[in-house]
Amino acid sequence: MRAAVFDRFGPPEVLHVVHVPDPRPGPGEVRVRVLAAGVQPFDVAVRLGQMPWAPIAFPQTLGQEYAGVVDAVGEGVDDFAPGDPVLGSTMLNGAAELLCVAAANVVRKPDALDFPIAAGLVAAAQTASGALLELGVGEGDVLLIHAAAGSVGTVATQLARLAGATVIGTAGPRNHERLRRQGAIPVAYGPDLLRDVRGLDLRPTVALDAAGGEAITRSVELGIAPDRVGTIVDDKVAAEHGTRVVRAGRDPKRLAHVVDLAARGRVVLPVQPFPLDEVVEAHRAVESRHSDGKVVLLVHP
């Protein structure tokens, strides 16, 4: 099979596509023929050598989220069969034509959802839904989302609106119209953020930070209680302000719920697809933090 690998830490150019041996499913596992694989900032950090705890063995594959079709099952697997469309989380092997994963962590893909969107939803759905749950976002809340145009922010905006919250989203001006379509009130990040939010005549009651930097500080300055300010990216500043780190673990049930909403058109995620052979360009897009949607590799177009 073909897979995107890197042989040393470094810039996107260290990535290349090679042939590697096909994996075989063990007991309790399914093998998936991957059609699409999401690319996350986590993948970029691993490639750069910024995740020293990650189990790296060169040549190393990448990829934490996939969507595809089951093509083989291991001993003891009764819930899935070859031909079943699925999606889910994995660890450092999603950007490959085949992968083996524990059947217990696999989610069925609804027919109404295409494979690139399904793959792109995997991390964002679990991260956003878990963060909103930990922060207790619900009816009557005014939620400030920093980096609302990113994949986590996009999903969190729509889930919060479905829960009855008002959403204020920070993003660059070019993404403001998209935020409005998602039901958020857009404001530009930058030095005028406090003024712009205060000018809305809405008092934020809770904040979700997917940007890092000054986002947590600004949230506290807006008067949001520290226990209702959560970050998924900036542990250091969270500790300085006594705010929360809200990294909920992977949960196939939460993922399946958001996937069902997406299949029914209640949650929309724009994706920016790249062929597997353009994995370098895909990583550049993620690293730029200005991609036009969630970056997804088309493994089997």
C-alpha positions as CSV (number, residue, x, y, z in Angstrom):
1,M,0.0,0.0,0.0
2,R,1.0,3.7,-0.3
3,A,1.4,5.9,2.7
4,A,2.6,9.4,3.5
5,V,5.8,9.2,5.7
6,F,8.7,11.3,6.9
7,D,12.2,10.1,7.8
8,R,13.3,13.0,9.9
9,F,11.7,16.0,11.7
10,G,11.4,19.2,9.7
11,P,9.3,21.3,7.3
12,P,6.5,19.9,5.1
13,E,9.1,18.9,2.5
14,V,10.3,16.0,4.6
15,L,7.0,14.2,3.8
16,H,6.8,11.9,0.8
17,V,4.6,9.0,-0.4
18,V,6.1,5.5,-0.4
19,H,5.0,1.9,-0.6
20,V,4.9,0.0,2.7
21,P,3.7,-3.4,3.7
22,D,-0.1,-3.9,4.0
23,P,-1.2,-4.2,7.7
24,R,-3.2,-7.2,8.9
25,P,-6.1,-6.9,11.4
26,G,-5.6,-8.5,14.7
27,P,-8.2,-9.8,17.1
28,G,-10.9,-7.2,17.6
29,E,-9.7,-5.1,14.8
30,V,-11.0,-4.1,11.3
31,R,-8.9,-3.1,8.3
32,V,-10.1,0.0,6.5
33,R,-9.5,1.0,2.9
34,V,-9.0,4.7,3.5
35,L,-10.7,7.1,1.1
36,A,-10.0,10.3,3.0
37,A,-7.8,11.3,5.9
38,G,-7.9,14.6,7.9
39,V,-4.8,16.6,8.6
40,Q,-4.6,18.3,12.0
41,P,-2.2,20.8,13.7
42,F,-1.2,17.8,15.8
43,D,0.2,16.1,12.7
44,V,2.2,19.3,12.0
45,A,3.6,19.3,15.5
46,V,4.6,15.6,15.3
47,R,6.3,16.2,12.0
48,L,8.2,19.1,13.5
49,G,9.4,17.0,16.5
50,Q,7.3,19.0,19.0
51,M,5.6,16.0,20.5
52,P,8.4,14.1,22.2
53,W,6.0,11.6,23.9
54,A,4.6,10.5,20.5
55,P,5.8,6.9,19.5
56,I,7.9,7.8,16.5
57,A,9.7,5.1,14.4
58,F,11.1,6.3,11.1
59,P,9.8,6.1,8.4
60,Q,6.8,7.4,10.3
61,T,3.3,7.8,9.0
62,L,0.9,10.5,10.2
63,G,-2.9,11.0,10.5
64,Q,-5.4,10.8,13.3
65,E,-8.7,10.8,11.4
66,Y,-10.0,8.7,8.6
67,A,-13.1,7.7,6.6
68,G,-13.2,4.7,4.3
69,V,-14.6,1.2,3.8
70,V,-13.9,-1.9,5.8
71,D,-12.1,-4.5,3.7
72,A,-11.2,-7.1,6.3
73,V,-12.1,-8.0,9.9
74,G,-10.1,-9.7,12.6
75,E,-11.0,-12.5,14.9
76,G,-14.0,-11.8,17.1
77,V,-15.4,-8.9,15.1
78,D,-19.1,-9.4,14.4
79,D,-20.4,-5.7,14.2
80,F,-18.7,-4.9,10.9
81,A,-18.2,-6.6,7.6
82,P,-16.2,-5.9,4.4
83,G,-17.9,-3.1,2.5
84,D,-19.2,-1.2,5.5
85,P,-18.5,2.6,5.2
86,V,-16.9,3.8,8.4
87,L,-14.9,6.6,10.0
88,G,-13.1,7.2,13.3
89,S,-10.0,8.2,15.2
90,T,-6.6,6.5,14.8
91,M,-3.0,7.3,15.8
92,L,-0.2,8.2,13.4
93,N,-1.4,6.0,10.5
94,G,-4.4,7.7,8.9
95,A,-2.5,9.0,5.8
96,A,-2.3,5.6,4.2
97,E,-4.3,3.4,1.9
98,L,-5.0,0.8,4.6
99,L,-5.1,1.0,8.3
100,C,-6.1,-1.3,11.2
101,V,-8.1,0.0,14.1
102,A,-10.0,-1.4,17.1
103,A,-13.6,-2.2,16.0
104,A,-14.9,-0.7,19.3
105,N,-13.7,2.7,18.2
106,V,-15.2,2.6,14.7
107,V,-18.3,4.7,13.7
108,R,-20.6,3.8,10.8
109,K,-20.7,6.5,8.1
110,P,-24.2,7.6,7.0
111,D,-24.8,7.4,3.3
112,A,-25.8,11.0,3.2
113,L,-22.3,12.1,4.3
114,D,-19.4,12.0,1.8
115,F,-16.0,10.6,2.8
116,P,-14.0,13.8,2.8
117,I,-16.4,15.6,5.1
118,A,-16.7,12.4,7.3
119,A,-12.9,12.3,7.7
120,G,-12.7,16.0,8.4
121,L,-15.3,15.8,11.1
122,V,-13.6,13.2,13.3
123,A,-11.4,15.4,15.5
124,A,-13.4,18.6,15.3
125,A,-16.6,16.8,16.3
126,Q,-15.1,15.1,19.3
127,T,-13.1,18.1,20.4
128,A,-15.9,20.7,20.0
129,S,-18.7,18.6,21.5
130,G,-16.5,17.6,24.5
131,A,-15.4,21.1,25.2
132,L,-19.0,22.5,25.1
133,L,-20.0,19.7,27.5
134,E,-17.2,20.4,29.9
135,L,-18.0,24.1,29.9
136,G,-21.8,23.5,30.3
137,V,-22.8,25.6,27.3
138,G,-26.5,25.7,26.9
139,E,-29.7,27.8,26.6
140,G,-29.2,31.5,27.3
141,D,-25.4,31.4,27.2
142,V,-23.4,33.9,25.2
143,L,-20.4,31.9,24.0
144,L,-17.3,33.7,22.7
145,I,-15.3,31.3,20.4
146,H,-11.7,32.3,19.5
147,A,-10.7,31.1,16.0
148,A,-14.3,30.4,15.1
149,A,-13.5,29.8,11.4
150,G,-11.3,26.8,12.2
151,S,-12.6,23.3,12.1
152,V,-13.2,23.0,15.9
153,G,-14.6,26.5,16.0
154,T,-16.9,25.8,13.1
155,V,-18.4,22.7,14.7
156,A,-18.6,24.3,18.1
157,T,-20.5,27.3,16.7
158,Q,-23.2,25.1,15.2
159,L,-23.5,22.8,18.2
160,A,-23.7,25.7,20.6
161,R,-26.4,27.3,18.5
162,L,-28.4,24.0,18.5
163,A,-28.0,24.0,22.3
164,G,-29.7,27.5,22.5
165,A,-26.6,29.6,23.0
166,T,-25.7,32.9,21.2
167,V,-22.3,32.7,19.6
168,I,-19.7,35.5,19.1
169,G,-16.9,34.3,16.9
170,T,-13.5,35.8,16.2
171,A,-12.0,35.4,12.8
172,G,-10.3,37.3,10.0
173,P,-12.7,39.6,8.0
174,R,-12.6,37.2,5.0
175,N,-14.4,34.6,7.1
176,H,-17.0,36.8,8.6
177,E,-19.7,36.0,6.1
178,R,-19.2,32.2,6.7
179,L,-19.5,32.8,10.4
180,R,-22.8,34.6,9.9
181,R,-24.1,31.6,7.8
182,Q,-23.2,29.3,10.7
183,G,-25.2,31.5,13.1
184,A,-22.4,33.4,14.8
185,I,-21.9,37.1,15.3
186,P,-18.4,37.8,13.8
187,V,-15.7,40.0,15.3
188,A,-12.2,40.5,14.1
189,Y,-9.4,39.2,16.3
190,G,-6.7,41.7,17.1
191,P,-6.1,44.9,19.2
192,D,-9.8,46.0,18.9
193,L,-11.3,42.7,20.1
194,L,-12.4,44.0,23.5
195,R,-13.9,47.1,22.1
196,D,-15.8,45.2,19.3
197,V,-17.2,42.6,21.7
198,R,-18.3,45.2,24.2
199,G,-19.9,47.2,21.4
200,L,-22.3,44.3,20.6
201,D,-24.3,44.9,23.8
202,L,-24.0,41.2,24.6
203,R,-22.2,40.0,27.7
204,P,-20.3,36.8,27.1
205,T,-20.9,34.2,29.8
206,V,-18.5,31.5,28.5
207,A,-15.5,31.3,26.2
208,L,-13.8,28.6,24.1
209,D,-10.2,29.3,23.0
210,A,-9.0,27.5,19.9
211,A,-6.4,30.2,19.0
212,G,-4.0,30.5,22.0
213,G,-2.0,33.6,22.7
214,E,-4.0,36.5,24.1
215,A,-7.4,34.9,23.7
216,I,-7.6,33.6,27.3
217,T,-6.5,37.0,28.7
218,R,-9.1,38.8,26.6
219,S,-11.8,36.5,27.7
220,V,-11.0,37.1,31.4
221,E,-10.9,40.9,30.7
222,L,-14.4,40.6,29.4
223,G,-15.6,39.5,32.8
224,I,-16.1,35.8,32.0
225,A,-15.7,33.6,35.1
226,P,-12.4,31.7,34.9
227,D,-14.1,28.3,35.4
228,R,-16.1,29.1,32.2
229,V,-13.1,29.9,30.0
230,G,-11.7,26.8,28.3
231,T,-8.8,26.3,26.0
232,I,-7.9,23.4,23.8
233,V,-4.5,24.9,22.8
234,D,-2.8,27.0,25.5
235,D,-2.2,25.2,28.8
236,K,0.4,27.7,30.0
237,V,-1.8,30.8,29.8
238,A,-4.7,28.8,31.2
239,A,-2.6,28.1,34.3
240,E,-1.6,31.7,34.7
241,H,-5.3,32.8,34.8
242,G,-6.8,29.9,36.6
243,T,-8.9,29.0,33.6
244,R,-9.6,25.5,32.2
245,V,-8.1,23.2,29.7
246,V,-10.9,21.3,28.0
247,R,-9.5,18.5,26.0
248,A,-12.2,15.8,26.2
249,G,-11.0,12.4,25.1
250,R,-12.0,10.5,22.1
251,D,-15.6,9.2,22.3
252,P,-17.2,7.3,19.4
253,K,-20.7,8.0,20.8
254,R,-20.1,11.8,20.7
255,L,-18.6,11.5,17.2
256,A,-21.6,9.4,16.0
257,H,-24.0,12.1,17.3
258,V,-22.3,14.9,15.4
259,V,-21.9,12.8,12.3
260,D,-25.7,12.2,12.4
261,L,-26.3,15.9,12.7
262,A,-24.0,16.5,9.7
263,A,-25.8,13.8,7.6
264,R,-29.0,15.7,8.3
265,G,-27.6,19.1,7.4
266,R,-27.6,20.4,10.9
267,V,-23.8,20.7,11.1
268,V,-21.8,21.8,8.0
269,L,-18.0,21.6,7.7
270,P,-16.3,23.0,4.6
271,V,-13.3,21.0,3.5
272,Q,-10.2,21.7,1.4
273,P,-9.2,18.5,-0.3
274,F,-5.7,17.5,-1.5
275,P,-4.6,14.3,-3.3
276,L,-2.4,12.1,-1.2
277,D,0.5,12.9,-3.5
278,E,0.1,16.6,-2.5
279,V,0.6,15.9,1.2
280,V,3.3,18.5,1.4
281,E,0.9,21.2,0.1
282,A,-1.7,19.9,2.6
283,H,0.6,20.4,5.5
284,R,1.6,23.8,4.3
285,A,-2.1,24.8,4.3
286,V,-2.6,23.6,7.9
287,E,0.6,25.3,9.0
288,S,-0.4,28.6,7.4
289,R,-3.6,28.6,9.6
290,H,-5.4,30.2,6.6
291,S,-6.8,27.2,4.8
292,D,-10.2,27.4,3.1
293,G,-11.8,24.7,5.3
294,K,-10.7,21.6,7.0
295,V,-7.7,20.1,5.2
296,V,-8.3,16.5,4.0
297,L,-6.2,14.1,2.0
298,L,-7.9,12.1,-0.7
299,V,-6.2,8.8,-0.3
300,H,-8.3,6.9,-2.8
301,P,-10.0,9.6,-4.9
